[in-house]
Amino acid sequence: EAINRSLKQRGVAVAGADRLDVVGHIVTQDLLAAARVALMPEDDLTLATVAKSPLVGLSEEALFRLAHGRSGRLWDSVVQEAAGGDADAQRLQATVSLWMSRADRGEPFVFLSRLAGPDGGRTAYRARFGREADEVIDELLALALAYEGEEAAGLNGFIDRLAKGGELIRRELDAERDEVRVMTVHGSKGLEAPIVFLVD
């Protein structure tokens, strides 16, 4: 992670790690936070998390203005400020209310695919993380679809299942792309590259 972060900070094209922690990835965490807020908007910390995420995009200052000095729940403050004409509060309330209306159906794949697709989540995360975001979102949607095939489809149940254990996927890194590949020694077995750095 440190190597990937350093490369990205220096503007070096990087393919990412050969193994990807889907559940632990920030994209997944944000999407699951949106699902939690849809089920329970009274969770102040999770609501604040999604407010600042690319899914809503409030600034630190806007969130502080809505949260600081309130007497009750953050959601109540958002509703009150939205009624008073605050544009940031209106945007957050409209977004969360839309999610809440969808959460009633309880189908995790439908809920998450709308977040990623029509709601613009995939585009927002791709701008920040590159094609790694696509891989994480695709794998999360595959997990949601598989879950619906095994269990009574419930958004809360899907969130609970993912919270129990991380899902690691092995990534197929394309050697033809002009990118740095950061891999474990085990993952790189049998591959060739014109330049290889072994990092200790």
Buried (B, 14 or more C-beta within 10 A) or exposed (E): EEEBEEBBEEEEEBBBBBEBBBBEBBBBBBBBBBBBBBBEBEBBEBBBBBBBBBBBBBEEEBBEBBBEEBEEBBBBBBBBBBEEEBEBBBBBBEBBEBBBEBBEEBBBBBBBBBBBEEBEBBEBBBEEBBEBBBBBBBBBBBBBBEBBEEEEBBBBBBBEBBEEEEBEBEBEBEEEEEBBBBBEEEBBEEEEEEEEEEEE
